[in-house]
Amino acid sequence: MSERLHSVTNIAGPGSWVGLQTEYIHNSTIYITSPDAPPEEKFRVGLNHLRAGAPARAREWIEDAMAEGLDVPEVRYYWVLSMLSKRSYRDLAHAERERLMRRVSLVDDTEEEHRWSRALRAIRELLECLDDRTRDPGGALKRIGDLERGRREEIQDHLDLVLTGGIKDSLWAETKQRAKRDQCGNDRQGRVWAYFQPEPAPPRARMPAQEALSQREHIRLFLASIVFVVTICYLAWLLIDHGAILALSAHAAMLIAGGFAARHGFEWWYRVTRLRERNREFAATGRVNRAREGGFTEQVDAAFDWYFHRYAPRDADRRQWLSETAGFRRSLRDEIAEIYREQRTGVDKIRWLIRFLVRQVALGWEHGTLWEYRKRYRVAVDTKVWCGVALGAAAATCAAVVWTVLRAEPVGAVIACLLTAASGAVSIRGVAKVLFGRRRFLEEHQESQDKLQERQEEYERWRNKLDRLRPSDHEMETWLRCDRTLLLAYALEHFRLRWSDILAHTFIQSPAAGCKRARVPYGPSRYSRYDIRLFLITRDGVREVGADLDFENVTRDERERNNFRFDAVSSVHVGKVGSYGYKLTLTLMNGDPQKIEVTDPGVADSTGEGPAESPAARSALNLDAAGFSHALHILEGIAAEGKEWINRDPHAIG
């Protein structure tokens, strides 16, 4: 049995990265269980695989559940679907057919299991018609038609390659109508984009670093403060000793005025300095950090450029908008590149944050609040007035004190005044630096907290939106099946064929170049664009249709149509691309080889925070989901035997 997950840790993380293109891994446990899980849980995992279009993996899980005793009609019914899904009856070996007939013959007639028993009987009668081509399929078709809608649609979907010829003709109208109905059902166009979005990285904000004085600066400030206090006290003692009461009053007034001047002067200086810093930060022509080509910073830079163009305010002059916000763009880019660089975070996981920041800048630019900091740091008139008055008063009283002490004690006064001036200058600068750093830190810390809160709210909004809109794996497979069915309908109409003309048909679907990729843990990869090839096998030859399917935008471009005889197929070769990719080469006698990449060679390079998965198991799962085994069986049969492949007894398989 192929690899499975039995114990998992750390699966609730954000998206992941895969080889050639980014492949996002969504948080989900629909394909995960433990080795000692009850059979009901293993059956659930198998059923999820079946609904996601991986019947081989589904069959393994369901067989495990049956081996552990869960052998009831419902389980047998889905096991039968997993045996036949994405396979034709011709693909089954003798042993598989015999086992299949034994399972569908075990019918429980109890009322509780009645609906599953009816479905099994319908499938059994259908298989009997395939074994005996002379038997009228009318009874089987009536049994299928009488089933409840869910069972009937499951049989049509999973037995698509089994139902051929006249049997398919009877069911085709309903199948095609349902494909048209469900192709854009459940708001596909409004939701499918969310599947290819990564799990957003949690918000971050740049936190300020608190500036601290060096040890030398601490010592210098401490000594200068002591000298300043001592000399101020010495000047006061000189005034007291000489009985200069009026000068002593001037001394006290000098200290008070100096305090007022220092307080208002600091406020003035702080605001002017902070304004200069902010203007330098948001200057349109500032220092540019050169990013390494192709690196994370360059990707962040490109994302900011893209969103600043996309979210330009309506009716704004684009050149003016980009010019006036260039500094903000550079500042935000540097912040995001710095805080996420060491987190091994891909830029796609922070696009939500970049969009949010750009929208904030656009709103600020429209409402005139982008430069609000200039108003915040504008120096008030009363601050300037009080500072000027206090400085004048301090200068006058200082002159009176100095004149008095020079007359009383000339030598000592000169020394004391010089020491006071020098130590005061050092003390004021040191204290101002400490206060400035502390105030700036508190201010920037609060700004960072406010930013982080806003970003957290946006993160929760975006994550909840993705969780609400992201389709399930079952929905993705349903939409893809509808796309294939409508391409099949187009081919039948174009070539003017009926199902009675079709002996077999097969699809080969592969990821288109440059497509987006996503999946859930242990689930098949999903792509935003597919390269799909349809082969219709008739008695006259092979009809081929190649189409580019834009799965995300629900558009299809039939780029080529080919017709060739059976004897025109020279060879079919399957080669490996890398360690886990596969490429199919179909060579015609009179044409260039057609090379089809079936699975992504980059599957082995997948990394991320999801559970560790074997690249080989993932490659096999993607091959199963692509229906590659059936396609290869048909093409190899035609290449080897030509038209004789049609006439060969299908019972000879195995």
PENOR-V597882 format. One record per run of one state. SS is the DSSP state (2 for helix, 1 for strand, 0 for the rest). FROM is the first residue (numbers start at 1). TO is the last residue. If there is no record, write none. Layout:
# PENOR-V597882
SS_FROM_TO ; SS_FROM_TO
This chain:
# PENOR-V597882
0_1_16 ; 1_17_17 ; 0_18_22 ; 1_23_26 ; 0_27_38 ; 2_39_51 ; 0_52_54 ; 2_55_67 ; 0_68_72 ; 2_73_84 ; 0_85_88 ; 2_89_91 ; 0_92_93 ; 2_94_105 ; 0_106_113 ; 2_114_131 ; 0_132_137 ; 2_138_146 ; 0_147_148 ; 2_149_158 ; 0_159_164 ; 2_165_182 ; 0_183_187 ; 2_188_195 ; 0_196_214 ; 2_215_241 ; 0_242_244 ; 2_245_281 ; 0_282_295 ; 2_296_310 ; 0_311_317 ; 2_318_324 ; 0_325_325 ; 2_326_341 ; 0_342_346 ; 2_347_367 ; 0_368_371 ; 2_372_376 ; 0_377_380 ; 2_381_408 ; 0_409_409 ; 2_410_469 ; 0_470_472 ; 2_473_495 ; 0_496_498 ; 2_499_501 ; 0_502_503 ; 1_504_511 ; 0_512_516 ; 1_517_520 ; 0_521_525 ; 1_526_527 ; 0_528_528 ; 1_529_538 ; 0_539_540 ; 1_541_550 ; 0_551_554 ; 1_555_564 ; 0_565_565 ; 2_566_568 ; 1_569_577 ; 0_578_580 ; 1_581_588 ; 0_589_593 ; 1_594_599 ; 0_600_600 ; 2_601_605 ; 0_606_606 ; 1_607_607 ; 0_608_614 ; 2_615_625 ; 0_626_627 ; 2_628_641 ; 0_642_643 ; 2_644_647 ; 0_648_649 ; 2_650_652 ; 0_653_654
